[in-house]
Amino acid sequence: QVQLVESGGGLVQPGGSLTLSCLSSMSISNLSSIAWYRQVPGKDREFVAATAWRGMELYADSVKGRFTISGDSAKNTVSLQMANIEFEDTAVYYCEVVYGGIPYWGPGARVTVSS
């Protein structure tokens, strides 16, 4: 079983920056990949970014060039650096891993973009 906890959410102005962190109870070196998703009320959870330990990074088109995912194996943390934030980035952000064929999710971190 893997426990994930997101942190770093909050209120940010358009054009601003914010960094979310996902702390894993399992060494992230033992995980093939970690992903970030986000969800707004009334909509499906959508993929944001993912990183794999072969150096692969994937991004949704909506965040490409603005968000950066990175992992710190010493801290068992995967971060999502968000820059040039837009109103449409308002959502609850979740990190997700699949281990043993089972998906695990954190409780989420809320990001609100408001001027």
C-alpha positions as CSV (number, residue, x, y, z in Angstrom):
1,Q,0.0,0.0,0.0
2,V,1.2,3.5,-0.8
3,Q,0.1,6.6,1.0
4,L,0.4,10.0,-0.8
5,V,-0.1,13.4,0.6
6,E,-0.2,16.6,-1.5
7,S,0.7,20.0,-0.1
8,G,1.4,23.5,-1.4
9,G,-2.0,24.4,-2.6
10,G,-3.6,27.8,-2.0
11,L,-4.7,31.1,-3.6
12,V,-2.6,32.5,-6.4
13,Q,-3.1,35.4,-8.9
14,P,-3.1,34.9,-12.6
15,G,0.4,34.9,-14.0
16,G,1.8,33.8,-10.6
17,S,3.6,30.6,-9.6
18,L,3.0,27.8,-7.2
19,T,4.6,24.6,-6.4
20,L,2.7,21.5,-5.3
21,S,4.4,18.6,-3.6
22,C,3.4,15.0,-3.3
23,L,5.0,13.0,-0.4
24,S,5.0,9.2,-0.9
25,S,5.2,6.7,1.9
26,M,7.1,4.4,-0.5
27,S,10.4,5.2,-2.0
28,I,9.7,6.8,-5.3
29,S,12.6,4.9,-6.8
30,N,10.4,1.8,-6.4
31,L,7.6,3.4,-8.4
32,S,7.6,3.3,-12.1
33,S,5.9,6.6,-12.4
34,I,4.0,9.3,-10.5
35,A,1.4,11.5,-12.1
36,W,-0.5,14.6,-11.3
37,Y,-4.2,15.0,-12.1
38,R,-6.7,17.8,-11.4
39,Q,-10.4,18.0,-11.0
40,V,-13.0,20.8,-11.0
41,P,-16.5,20.3,-9.7
42,G,-18.8,18.7,-12.3
43,K,-15.9,17.6,-14.5
44,D,-13.9,14.4,-14.8
45,R,-10.5,14.2,-13.3
46,E,-7.9,15.1,-16.0
47,F,-4.3,14.3,-16.5
48,V,-1.8,17.1,-15.9
49,A,1.7,15.6,-15.9
50,A,3.6,12.4,-15.2
51,T,7.2,11.5,-14.6
52,A,8.9,8.1,-15.0
53,W,12.2,7.0,-13.7
54,R,13.6,6.4,-17.1
55,G,13.6,10.2,-17.4
56,M,10.3,10.4,-19.3
57,E,8.0,13.4,-18.7
58,L,4.5,13.8,-20.0
59,Y,2.4,16.9,-19.9
60,A,-1.1,17.8,-20.9
61,D,-1.2,20.3,-23.8
62,S,-3.0,22.8,-21.5
63,V,0.0,23.0,-19.1
64,K,2.9,22.3,-21.5
65,G,5.5,24.9,-21.2
66,R,4.1,26.3,-17.9
67,F,4.2,23.3,-15.5
68,T,7.2,21.2,-14.6
69,I,7.2,17.9,-12.8
70,S,10.2,16.7,-10.9
71,G,11.1,14.0,-8.4
72,D,13.4,14.1,-5.4
73,S,14.1,10.5,-4.4
74,A,16.0,11.6,-1.2
75,K,12.7,13.1,0.0
76,N,10.3,10.7,-1.6
77,T,8.6,13.7,-3.1
78,V,7.4,14.6,-6.5
79,S,6.7,18.3,-7.2
80,L,4.7,20.1,-9.7
81,Q,6.0,23.6,-10.4
82,M,3.3,25.8,-11.8
83,A,4.2,29.0,-13.6
84,N,2.2,31.6,-15.6
85,I,-0.9,30.3,-13.9
86,E,-4.2,30.8,-15.5
87,F,-7.8,31.0,-14.2
88,E,-8.4,27.6,-15.8
89,D,-5.8,26.0,-13.5
90,T,-8.2,26.4,-10.6
91,A,-8.8,22.8,-9.4
92,V,-8.1,20.2,-6.8
93,Y,-4.8,18.6,-7.7
94,Y,-4.1,15.0,-7.0
95,C,-1.0,12.8,-7.3
96,E,-1.4,9.2,-8.3
97,V,0.8,6.2,-8.5
98,V,0.1,2.7,-9.7
99,Y,1.8,0.0,-7.6
100,G,1.1,-3.7,-8.0
101,G,-1.5,-2.8,-10.5
102,I,-3.5,-0.8,-8.0
103,P,-3.9,3.0,-8.3
104,Y,-3.3,5.1,-5.2
105,W,-4.4,8.7,-4.8
106,G,-3.7,11.4,-2.3
107,P,-6.5,13.5,-0.8
108,G,-5.7,16.4,-3.0
109,A,-4.5,20.0,-2.8
110,R,-6.8,22.9,-3.8
111,V,-5.5,25.6,-6.1
112,T,-7.6,28.7,-6.6
113,V,-6.6,31.2,-9.1
114,S,-8.2,34.6,-8.5
115,S,-7.3,38.2,-9.0
